[in-house]
Amino acid sequence: MAAERLPRISRAPAPEPLVGGPALASTAARSTALFVGIALLMAGNGLQNTLLGVRAESEGFGSTVSGLVMAMNFVGFLAGSAMAPHFLRQVGHVRVFAALASAGSSVVLVQAVWVNPLVWGTGRFLWGMCFAALIVVAETWLNELATNENRGRMLARYMVITMGAIATGQFMVAIADTNSFTLFAVVSVLVSLALVPMSLSASANPPVVVPERVGLRTLLQTAPTGVVVAFLVGGALGSISGIGAVYAAARGLSPVQVAAFVAAPMIGSLFGQLPLGRLSDRVPRRIVMVLAASVAAAACLGMLALDERGIAGIAVMGVMGAFAYPVYSLAVAQTNDWLRDSQRAGASAVLVRMNGVGATVGPICAAIGMSLTLNAFYFVMAASHVAVAVFVAGRMLLVAGPTVSQQGRFHPIPARASTAVAALLRRRR
């Protein structure tokens, strides 16, 4: 591999003063505050996804319309990811986070007041934009606190807190009636409260990373497996988070059962990421990708014979998540095995976009199919994972990959992470 070259950086025009005072100046205190803010933000996002899915079904939106509404979140996420660096350079991290947390909190309340597909679709788009920029801010601060000694631990903590908080937020749907204003208010409060620790943890504006540009065509020529897999797995995971609650509600599950159904894959992912990742550090990575995608596809098809209300159904959804979510992390690691260190952040931007495009297409396809049969929800996810397994297996037959000794080290990455996480992937062999 080529020697590491750090990406060039540009700083915001003027550092912002310390908000929290010297008491929060230590790295430990700042990282704790940062993770608390991330947890609150993710919990609010998880609760909102489940709440809107259940409420859309009870309001009679229909599967196709509900799928289109929920998919707008991923469209907004793509737009927000592209716009966030510009805002950060113009006004700084603290102001961007404060403005967008307030805007996102307001969007949630507007959706509670006007319940119709057009307002909700617009709201989901705006929320996706705000949420993407908020994630960029949080992950940029995370990079500021990371050192070569603690990068792996920081990324692992981020992964666990992100997935755990989303799952916790989904179960909060049980604390009030989904047809009332209360749960919308809870989401708004969680997002607003995330601003408090994030602001107090900010001692200055972290550098805004400007990565070496890597175009889609270049990445397709260099490492096509990662690009294609990021798109395909985006379709599967986007269907889970985007329309999973709509499907479960259409099946007649109670709000608590809906929460368990959509949270099970995320909880499962916490148990699957590291074992599969460590396995991929010991054997050719593409073999693990084929294995994980095949098991995930089998789990999706197995759900056709199970009741989502039962323990067996929830357990199989957990198994599906344990093998499905790591596929994206494996795709990132596989791509990085072919790149110079200076290219990884730029490649990450391409993979994030491709994953977001897939996450937009997947729920729409599932929603359209669900207008014919609800089982289309599983068919779309199974087809996505089968496509991953077939494509990667075909590449293995055509192109020799890096040997195990040439591979870098695996790191788990949330599917909705921004390109800022790429800076945590500077690897030491």
Backbone torsions as a table, in degrees:
resi	resn	phi	psi	omega
1	MET	NA	151.0	179.2
2	ALA	-70.9	153.0	176.9
3	ALA	-61.4	147.6	-175.1
4	GLU	-71.1	134.7	173.8
5	ARG	-124.2	121.6	-178.4
6	LEU	-69.2	139.9	178.3
7	PRO	-65.5	145.6	177.4
8	ARG	-67.2	149.9	-175.0
9	ILE	-130.9	155.7	173.7
10	SER	-132.1	136.9	-176.7
11	ARG	-97.0	156.4	176.0
12	ALA	-61.5	155.5	-173.6
13	PRO	-53.9	-40.6	-177.1
14	ALA	-146.4	129.8	178.2
15	PRO	-62.6	144.2	177.8
16	GLU	-88.1	149.4	-177.9
17	PRO	-68.4	157.0	176.2
18	LEU	-63.8	124.4	-177.7
19	VAL	-87.7	-38.4	-171.7
20	GLY	-87.4	-7.9	-179.6
21	GLY	84.4	173.3	-175.0
22	PRO	-65.6	-19.2	-178.3
23	ALA	-63.8	-26.7	-178.9
24	LEU	-106.9	20.7	-173.8
25	ALA	-78.2	-22.4	-176.6
26	SER	-69.0	152.2	179.6
27	THR	-61.8	-40.2	-178.6
28	ALA	-62.2	-45.0	-179.0
29	ALA	-67.1	-40.7	-178.5
30	ARG	-67.9	-39.1	179.2
31	SER	-68.2	-36.9	177.2
32	THR	-63.6	-45.7	178.7
33	ALA	-62.2	-40.1	179.4
34	LEU	-61.6	-46.2	-178.7
35	PHE	-69.2	-31.8	175.0
36	VAL	-64.4	-44.2	177.8
37	GLY	-62.2	-42.1	178.3
38	ILE	-62.8	-42.6	-178.8
39	ALA	-61.9	-43.0	178.9
40	LEU	-63.5	-42.8	-179.8
41	LEU	-63.9	-44.8	-179.2
42	MET	-68.0	-37.0	177.7
43	ALA	-63.1	-42.2	176.9
44	GLY	-62.6	-40.1	178.6
45	ASN	-65.7	-42.9	179.7
46	GLY	-63.5	-44.0	178.8
47	LEU	-63.7	-41.6	-178.5
48	GLN	-63.1	-42.1	-179.3
49	ASN	-60.0	-46.2	-179.5
50	THR	-69.5	-42.9	-178.3
51	LEU	-60.4	-47.4	-177.8
52	LEU	-66.9	-37.0	178.3
53	GLY	-63.7	-45.5	179.4
54	VAL	-67.1	-43.7	-177.5
55	ARG	-67.3	-37.5	178.8
56	ALA	-61.3	-39.7	178.7
57	GLU	-67.8	-42.9	-179.4
58	SER	-68.5	-26.3	178.6
59	GLU	-83.9	-5.0	177.4
60	GLY	77.4	29.7	178.7
61	PHE	-63.2	-32.6	-174.6
62	GLY	92.0	151.9	-174.1
63	SER	-62.3	-43.4	-177.1
64	THR	-66.2	-47.6	179.5
65	VAL	-64.6	-42.9	179.3
66	SER	-60.7	-41.6	178.1
67	GLY	-62.5	-41.6	177.7
68	LEU	-64.5	-41.5	178.8
69	VAL	-61.3	-48.5	-176.6
70	MET	-68.7	-32.5	180.0
71	ALA	-67.7	-23.7	179.3
72	MET	-61.2	-22.9	177.0
73	ASN	-60.8	-41.8	-178.0
74	PHE	-72.9	-32.6	174.6
75	VAL	-63.2	-45.1	177.3
76	GLY	-63.3	-36.8	179.2
77	PHE	-61.8	-41.9	178.1
78	LEU	-62.4	-44.6	180.0
79	ALA	-65.1	-43.5	-179.3
80	GLY	-65.0	-37.8	178.6
81	SER	-62.4	-35.8	-179.3
82	ALA	-75.3	-33.4	-175.2
83	MET	-86.5	-24.4	-172.5
84	ALA	-56.9	-47.2	-178.9
85	PRO	-57.9	-36.5	178.4
86	HIS	-62.5	-47.1	179.0
87	PHE	-61.9	-41.0	-178.0
88	LEU	-63.0	-41.3	179.4
89	ARG	-69.0	-28.4	-176.8
90	GLN	-79.9	-45.4	-171.6
91	VAL	-125.5	-6.8	176.9
92	GLY	94.5	161.1	-171.7
93	HIS	-67.5	-46.5	-175.8
94	VAL	-62.4	-45.0	-178.6
95	ARG	-67.2	-39.3	178.2
96	VAL	-63.3	-45.5	-179.3
97	PHE	-63.0	-43.6	-179.1
98	ALA	-63.3	-45.0	-177.7
99	ALA	-64.8	-45.4	-174.9
100	LEU	-77.8	-30.4	173.9
101	ALA	-64.6	-41.1	177.4
102	SER	-65.2	-43.0	179.8
103	ALA	-64.3	-44.7	179.3
104	GLY	-63.1	-40.3	177.3
105	SER	-62.4	-39.1	179.1
106	SER	-68.3	-38.8	179.3
107	VAL	-58.8	-41.3	179.8
108	VAL	-60.7	-43.1	-178.9
109	LEU	-68.7	-35.8	177.0
110	VAL	-61.9	-39.2	179.1
111	GLN	-64.9	-29.6	177.9
112	ALA	-72.9	-31.4	-176.5
113	VAL	-81.0	-44.6	-178.8
114	TRP	-113.9	103.0	-177.3
115	VAL	-98.1	90.5	172.4
116	ASN	-153.9	155.1	-172.7
117	PRO	-57.9	-38.5	-177.7
118	LEU	-65.2	-46.5	178.5
119	VAL	-64.0	-43.0	-178.9
120	TRP	-67.5	-39.4	177.7
121	GLY	-62.4	-43.7	176.6
122	THR	-63.8	-41.7	179.4
123	GLY	-63.5	-40.5	178.6
124	ARG	-64.7	-37.6	177.4
125	PHE	-64.1	-46.9	-179.6
126	LEU	-66.0	-39.6	177.9
127	TRP	-63.1	-42.1	178.8
128	GLY	-59.9	-40.4	177.3
129	MET	-62.6	-48.6	-178.9
130	CYS	-62.9	-45.7	-176.2
131	PHE	-63.1	-41.6	179.4
132	ALA	-60.8	-45.9	-179.5
133	ALA	-66.1	-37.5	177.9
134	LEU	-63.2	-39.1	178.4
135	ILE	-65.4	-41.4	178.4
136	VAL	-59.6	-44.2	179.4
137	VAL	-61.0	-49.3	-177.3
138	ALA	-62.0	-42.7	-177.1
139	GLU	-73.3	-27.8	175.2
140	THR	-66.7	-42.8	174.7
141	TRP	-63.8	-36.6	178.2
142	LEU	-60.8	-40.9	177.1
143	ASN	-63.6	-36.5	-179.6
144	GLU	-63.2	-34.9	-177.5
145	LEU	-84.4	-13.8	-175.6
146	ALA	-81.9	144.3	173.4
147	THR	-124.2	172.0	178.8
148	ASN	-62.0	-25.2	-178.4
149	GLU	-81.9	-28.8	-173.3
150	ASN	-116.4	8.9	-177.2
151	ARG	-57.3	-47.6	-178.5
152	GLY	-61.4	-43.3	-179.8
153	ARG	-66.2	-40.7	180.0
154	MET	-63.1	-43.4	-179.5
155	LEU	-67.2	-39.3	178.5
156	ALA	-64.9	-43.2	177.5
157	ARG	-62.2	-41.6	179.1
158	TYR	-60.7	-43.2	-179.6
159	MET	-62.4	-48.8	-177.5
160	VAL	-64.7	-44.9	-178.8
161	ILE	-65.1	-41.8	-179.9
162	THR	-60.4	-54.4	-176.6
163	MET	-69.4	-39.4	179.6
164	GLY	-65.3	-40.6	-179.9
165	ALA	-68.7	-39.2	177.7
166	ILE	-61.8	-45.6	179.5
167	ALA	-62.9	-41.4	177.9
168	THR	-62.3	-43.4	178.4
169	GLY	-60.8	-37.0	179.7
170	GLN	-63.8	-37.2	179.3
171	PHE	-73.5	-16.9	178.4
172	MET	-68.6	-8.7	177.4
173	VAL	-63.0	-16.4	-177.3
174	ALA	-82.9	-7.3	-173.3
175	ILE	-81.8	-11.4	-179.6
176	ALA	-157.7	170.3	179.3
177	ASP	-69.3	129.4	-179.0
178	THR	-67.7	-16.7	178.8
179	ASN	-90.7	2.5	-179.5
180	SER	-101.4	177.0	179.9
181	PHE	-80.5	-18.1	-168.3
182	THR	-57.4	-50.0	-175.0
183	LEU	-66.8	-33.5	174.6
184	PHE	-62.9	-39.5	178.1
185	ALA	-65.2	-38.4	179.1
186	VAL	-63.2	-43.5	177.0
187	VAL	-59.3	-46.2	-179.5
188	SER	-60.1	-41.8	-179.9
189	VAL	-65.6	-43.8	-179.9
190	LEU	-60.2	-44.5	-179.6
191	VAL	-66.2	-40.7	179.2
192	SER	-66.2	-40.8	-179.9
193	LEU	-65.9	-27.4	178.3
194	ALA	-60.0	-26.2	-179.9
195	LEU	-66.3	-31.6	-174.2
196	VAL	-64.3	-60.8	179.8
197	PRO	-65.7	-32.4	179.1
198	MET	-64.0	-40.9	179.4
199	SER	-69.4	-40.5	-178.5
200	LEU	-70.2	-22.8	-178.3
201	SER	-86.1	-6.5	-173.8
202	ALA	-89.0	113.7	176.5
203	SER	-94.7	-21.4	-179.6
204	ALA	-168.8	175.4	175.3
205	ASN	-80.1	116.5	173.7
206	PRO	-64.7	158.3	178.9
207	PRO	-65.2	141.6	174.8
208	VAL	-89.7	113.4	-174.9
209	VAL	-76.4	129.9	174.1
210	VAL	-110.8	97.3	-172.8
211	PRO	-74.3	160.5	171.2
212	GLU	-59.8	130.6	-175.2
213	ARG	-70.7	131.7	174.5
214	VAL	-129.2	112.7	-177.8
215	GLY	-78.5	163.0	179.6
216	LEU	-61.1	-42.8	-179.2
217	ARG	-62.3	-42.7	179.5
218	THR	-61.9	-43.5	-178.2
219	LEU	-69.6	-35.1	176.4
220	LEU	-64.2	-33.6	178.4
221	GLN	-76.1	-33.1	-175.4
222	THR	-88.0	-48.1	-174.9
223	ALA	-143.2	70.2	-176.0
224	PRO	-64.8	-26.7	-177.7
225	THR	-58.6	-46.6	-178.2
226	GLY	-62.7	-40.8	-178.1
227	VAL	-64.6	-50.2	-177.2
228	VAL	-66.0	-42.8	-178.9
229	VAL	-66.6	-39.3	178.4
230	ALA	-59.6	-40.5	178.2
231	PHE	-67.2	-47.7	-176.2
232	LEU	-66.3	-44.2	-179.3
233	VAL	-70.3	-26.8	174.3
234	GLY	-61.5	-38.9	177.9
235	GLY	-63.0	-40.0	-179.0
236	ALA	-71.7	-50.6	-177.7
237	LEU	-69.1	-33.6	176.4
238	GLY	-64.1	-33.6	177.6
239	SER	-67.2	-38.0	179.3
240	ILE	-64.1	-54.6	-175.3
241	SER	-78.2	-28.4	-175.2
242	GLY	-84.4	-42.6	-173.4
243	ILE	-128.3	5.6	179.2
244	GLY	-59.0	-42.8	179.3
245	ALA	-67.3	-36.0	177.2
246	VAL	-63.0	-45.7	179.1
247	TYR	-60.9	-48.9	-176.8
248	ALA	-62.4	-40.5	178.2
249	ALA	-65.4	-38.1	178.0
250	ALA	-65.7	-27.5	175.8
251	ARG	-76.3	-7.1	178.8
252	GLY	90.3	15.9	178.6
253	LEU	-73.0	148.5	175.5
254	SER	-72.5	163.9	179.1
255	PRO	-54.6	-39.1	178.9
256	VAL	-66.9	-41.4	178.2
257	GLN	-66.2	-36.6	175.1
258	VAL	-61.0	-45.3	179.8
259	ALA	-60.5	-43.4	179.5
260	ALA	-64.2	-38.8	-178.3
261	PHE	-64.2	-46.7	-176.4
262	VAL	-81.5	-22.1	179.7
263	ALA	-83.3	-26.8	-176.0
264	ALA	-55.6	-45.4	179.0
265	PRO	-63.0	-36.9	-179.9
266	MET	-69.2	-40.3	176.4
267	ILE	-64.3	-41.3	177.4
268	GLY	-60.4	-34.9	-178.7
269	SER	-62.3	-29.4	179.8
270	LEU	-66.4	-26.1	-179.2
271	PHE	-93.8	-16.6	-176.7
272	GLY	-98.2	-25.2	-172.9
273	GLN	-60.1	-56.5	-173.5
274	LEU	-69.4	-43.8	177.8
275	PRO	-59.6	-44.8	179.1
276	LEU	-68.2	-37.0	178.5
277	GLY	-64.1	-44.3	178.9
278	ARG	-66.1	-35.8	175.6
279	LEU	-62.5	-39.5	-178.9
280	SER	-70.5	-15.7	174.2
281	ASP	-83.0	-11.5	-175.9
282	ARG	-111.5	-19.8	177.5
283	VAL	-130.5	165.3	177.6
284	PRO	-52.8	130.8	-170.7
285	ARG	-62.1	-34.2	-176.7
286	ARG	-67.6	-28.4	176.5
287	ILE	-63.4	-41.1	179.5
288	VAL	-67.0	-37.1	178.6
289	MET	-63.0	-43.6	178.6
290	VAL	-63.5	-43.4	179.0
291	LEU	-60.9	-49.2	-177.2
292	ALA	-63.7	-44.8	-179.1
293	ALA	-65.3	-37.6	-179.5
294	SER	-66.4	-44.1	179.1
295	VAL	-65.4	-40.3	178.6
296	ALA	-62.4	-42.1	178.5
297	ALA	-63.8	-42.1	178.9
298	ALA	-62.9	-38.7	178.7
299	ALA	-65.0	-41.1	178.1
300	CYS	-60.7	-45.4	179.4
301	LEU	-68.8	-33.3	177.4
302	GLY	-64.1	-28.7	179.8
303	MET	-65.8	-19.6	179.8
304	LEU	-64.1	-24.3	-178.3
305	ALA	-101.2	4.0	-174.7
306	LEU	-116.9	159.1	175.8
307	ASP	-93.7	123.4	-178.5
308	GLU	-63.2	-17.1	179.3
309	ARG	-79.7	-21.5	-173.7
310	GLY	-85.2	165.0	179.5
311	ILE	-64.3	-37.8	-179.6
312	ALA	-62.2	-41.8	178.9
313	GLY	-63.5	-44.1	178.9
314	ILE	-64.4	-40.3	-179.5
315	ALA	-63.9	-42.2	179.8
316	VAL	-66.6	-37.2	175.0
317	MET	-62.5	-37.0	176.2
318	GLY	-64.4	-41.6	177.1
319	VAL	-63.3	-42.4	178.0
320	MET	-57.6	-46.2	179.1
321	GLY	-64.6	-35.7	-179.4
322	ALA	-62.6	-28.1	180.0
323	PHE	-103.4	-25.9	-176.4
324	ALA	-78.2	-48.6	-175.3
325	TYR	-63.3	-37.7	178.6
326	PRO	-65.6	-16.7	-177.4
327	VAL	-60.7	-38.1	179.0
328	TYR	-65.2	-43.9	178.0
329	SER	-61.3	-39.2	177.8
330	LEU	-65.2	-36.5	178.2
331	ALA	-65.1	-40.8	177.2
332	VAL	-63.7	-46.1	-179.9
333	ALA	-62.9	-41.3	178.2
334	GLN	-61.6	-41.1	178.4
335	THR	-65.4	-44.6	-178.6
336	ASN	-63.9	-25.8	178.5
337	ASP	-63.7	-20.7	-177.1
338	TRP	-101.6	-1.0	-169.7
339	LEU	-116.3	159.7	168.0
340	ARG	-74.8	157.4	179.4
341	ASP	-55.9	-39.4	-176.0
342	SER	-70.2	-14.9	-178.5
343	GLN	-93.0	-11.3	-169.1
344	ARG	-66.6	-39.9	179.8
345	ALA	-65.2	-42.3	178.4
346	GLY	-65.2	-39.5	177.0
347	ALA	-66.2	-36.7	177.9
348	SER	-60.2	-38.0	178.5
349	ALA	-61.5	-40.6	178.5
350	VAL	-65.4	-44.1	-178.8
351	LEU	-65.0	-38.7	177.2
352	VAL	-61.4	-44.0	179.5
353	ARG	-64.7	-44.1	-179.3
354	MET	-65.5	-39.0	176.8
355	ASN	-64.5	-38.4	178.5
356	GLY	-68.0	-37.8	176.4
357	VAL	-63.8	-44.0	177.2
358	GLY	-62.3	-39.0	179.8
359	ALA	-69.0	-18.8	173.9
360	THR	-83.9	-42.9	-177.2
361	VAL	-70.5	-41.5	-175.9
362	GLY	-56.1	-55.7	179.9
363	PRO	-61.5	-34.6	178.9
364	ILE	-65.6	-45.4	178.0
365	CYS	-62.4	-43.2	179.6
366	ALA	-63.8	-40.8	-178.8
367	ALA	-65.4	-42.9	178.4
368	ILE	-63.3	-43.1	178.9
369	GLY	-65.7	-34.1	-179.0
370	MET	-68.1	-18.8	175.3
371	SER	-69.1	-18.6	177.0
372	LEU	-98.8	-45.4	177.0
373	THR	-152.7	134.7	-179.4
374	LEU	-62.7	-25.5	-179.7
375	ASN	-64.9	-11.5	176.5
376	ALA	-59.3	-25.8	176.9
377	PHE	-56.5	-45.9	179.4
378	TYR	-77.1	-34.9	-178.9
379	PHE	-61.9	-41.2	-179.8
380	VAL	-64.9	-44.5	179.6
381	MET	-66.4	-42.2	178.8
382	ALA	-63.1	-44.1	-179.5
383	ALA	-61.9	-38.5	178.9
384	SER	-62.1	-44.0	-178.0
385	HIS	-73.2	-35.6	175.1
386	VAL	-62.3	-41.4	178.4
387	ALA	-61.7	-39.1	177.0
388	VAL	-61.1	-49.7	-177.0
389	ALA	-62.1	-43.3	-178.6
390	VAL	-67.1	-44.6	-178.3
391	PHE	-63.9	-47.4	-177.5
392	VAL	-65.6	-40.6	178.1
393	ALA	-62.6	-39.5	177.0
394	GLY	-63.1	-41.3	177.2
395	ARG	-63.0	-36.8	179.4
396	MET	-62.7	-34.1	179.4
397	LEU	-75.5	-27.7	-174.5
398	LEU	-95.2	-36.3	-172.3
399	VAL	-130.9	129.5	175.8
400	ALA	-74.5	133.6	-179.9
401	GLY	-95.2	178.1	176.6
402	PRO	-60.4	146.5	174.5
403	THR	-71.5	167.3	180.0
404	VAL	-58.7	-38.5	-179.3
405	SER	-68.7	-23.3	179.8
406	GLN	-88.7	-14.9	-179.2
407	GLN	-71.4	147.8	172.6
408	GLY	-81.4	-173.8	-178.1
409	ARG	-90.1	138.3	179.0
410	PHE	-72.3	141.6	171.5
411	HIS	-134.3	134.1	176.7
412	PRO	-71.8	138.6	-178.3
413	ILE	-135.1	128.3	174.7
414	PRO	-62.5	143.0	-178.4
415	ALA	-62.8	-27.6	-179.1
416	ARG	-97.1	18.4	177.6
417	ALA	-70.9	160.1	177.4
418	SER	-98.6	179.1	-179.0
419	THR	-68.1	-15.6	179.8
420	ALA	-62.7	-26.5	179.7
421	VAL	-66.0	-24.7	-177.7
422	ALA	-58.6	-30.1	179.8
423	ALA	-67.6	-17.8	176.7
424	LEU	-83.6	-2.7	-174.2
425	LEU	-99.7	14.5	175.5
426	ARG	-67.5	114.8	-167.1
427	ARG	-103.0	148.1	173.6
428	ARG	-116.5	128.6	-178.8
429	ARG	-84.4	NA	NA
